[in-house]
Amino acid sequence: MATGPVVTLRKLWRHNRWLTLAFLLTLTLALVFIIRAGVFFVYWQQHQDEPIEGWMTVRYVARSYRVDPKIVHDAIGLPRTGPDRRPLIRIAREDGKPLDQITERVLEAIRADRIARGQPAGELPGPGLNAPVTQPPATSQP
């Protein structure tokens, strides 16, 4: 008699269909959540310290710069009413302030938080600008 996973699954299917279906459903859900976590991890590894733009929300900026959303929230001057899901451009428009002024205040708050935590502040990208590009070292050619 043959043995192996296929034979075992066939035997389970014949005798315990509901149990086999529950097992397969659980296995599928586990794979979905593992893939989702992997995608989430890779995305945020590649989107650290992104230049602040108008489409970003308070939470997105906080996650990109790895700070508490309250720091970004307070830098913008929003009332403590819970998470704000509006994009920064809409917040700026409703407050009657230019977006550049808001992003500068957010960047200052992020710098201050990084210094307070003992992390290097480094060069943070300016509002609406691309991240600073470092030039590769010049190589001498013979």
C-alpha positions in Angstrom: 0.0 0.0 0.0 1.3 3.4 -0.9 2.0 6.0 1.7 2.6 9.7 1.6 0.8 13.1 1.9 -1.4 12.5 -1.2 -2.6 9.1 0.2 -3.1 10.6 3.6 -5.2 13.5 2.2 -7.3 11.1 0.2 -8.0 9.0 3.3 -8.9 12.1 5.3 -11.1 13.4 2.5 -13.0 10.1 2.4 -13.5 9.9 6.2 -13.5 13.5 7.5 -14.5 15.9 4.7 -15.4 18.8 7.1 -12.1 18.4 9.0 -10.1 18.3 5.7 -12.0 21.4 4.4 -11.3 23.2 7.7 -7.6 22.3 7.5 -7.3 23.5 3.9 -9.1 26.7 4.7 -6.9 27.4 7.7 -3.8 26.6 5.6 -5.0 29.1 2.9 -5.7 31.8 5.4 -2.3 31.3 7.0 -0.6 31.7 3.6 -2.6 34.8 2.8 -1.5 36.5 6.1 2.1 35.4 5.6 2.2 36.9 2.1 0.4 40.1 3.3 3.0 40.5 6.1 5.8 40.0 3.7 4.5 42.6 1.3 3.9 45.1 4.1 7.5 44.6 5.4 9.1 45.0 2.0 6.9 48.1 1.2 7.9 50.0 4.3 11.6 49.0 4.0 11.6 50.8 0.6 9.5 53.8 1.7 11.5 55.2 4.6 12.0 58.9 4.9 10.1 59.7 1.7 9.7 63.3 0.8 6.5 64.7 2.2 3.9 65.3 -0.4 0.3 66.6 -0.3 -1.4 63.2 -0.9 0.1 61.7 2.3 -1.8 61.4 5.5 -0.5 62.1 9.0 -0.3 58.3 9.6 1.6 57.7 6.4 4.2 60.4 7.2 4.6 59.1 10.7 5.1 55.5 9.5 7.5 56.6 6.7 9.7 58.5 9.2 9.2 55.9 12.0 7.8 58.4 14.6 4.6 58.4 16.7 1.7 59.9 14.7 1.1 62.2 17.7 4.3 64.1 16.8 3.2 64.7 13.2 -0.4 65.5 14.5 1.0 68.1 17.0 3.4 69.6 14.5 0.5 70.4 12.1 -1.5 71.8 15.0 -4.5 69.6 14.7 -6.9 69.2 17.7 -6.7 65.9 19.6 -9.8 64.3 18.2 -8.3 61.0 17.1 -6.6 59.9 13.9 -7.0 62.2 11.0 -7.3 60.5 7.6 -7.3 63.6 5.5 -4.4 64.1 3.1 -2.0 66.9 4.1 -3.0 69.1 1.1 -6.6 69.1 2.3 -5.5 69.9 5.9 -3.4 72.8 4.6 -6.3 74.1 2.4 -8.8 73.9 5.3 -6.3 75.7 7.7 -5.5 78.3 5.0 -1.7 77.5 5.2 0.7 76.6 2.5 1.6 73.0 2.3 5.4 73.8 2.4 4.9 75.5 5.8 3.2 72.5 7.2 5.8 70.1 5.8 8.6 72.2 7.2 7.0 72.1 10.7 6.6 68.3 10.4 10.2 67.9 9.4 11.4 70.1 12.3 9.3 68.0 14.7 10.8 64.8 13.3 14.3 66.1 13.6 13.6 67.1 17.2 12.2 63.7 18.0 15.1 61.9 16.5 17.6 64.0 18.4 15.6 63.4 21.7 15.7 59.7 21.0 19.5 59.8 20.3 19.1 58.8 16.7 21.0 60.7 13.9 18.7 63.2 12.4 20.6 63.0 9.1 19.4 64.7 6.0 15.6 64.6 5.8 14.2 65.2 2.3 12.6 68.6 1.9 8.9 69.1 1.2 8.0 68.0 -2.3 11.6 67.4 -3.2 13.3 64.1 -4.0 15.6 62.6 -1.4 19.2 63.9 -1.4 21.3 61.9 -3.9 24.8 61.1 -2.9 27.4 61.1 -5.6 29.4 58.0 -6.1 33.1 58.3 -5.4 35.1 59.4 -8.5 37.2 56.7 -9.9 40.4 57.5 -11.7 40.7 56.2 -15.2 44.2 55.3 -16.6 
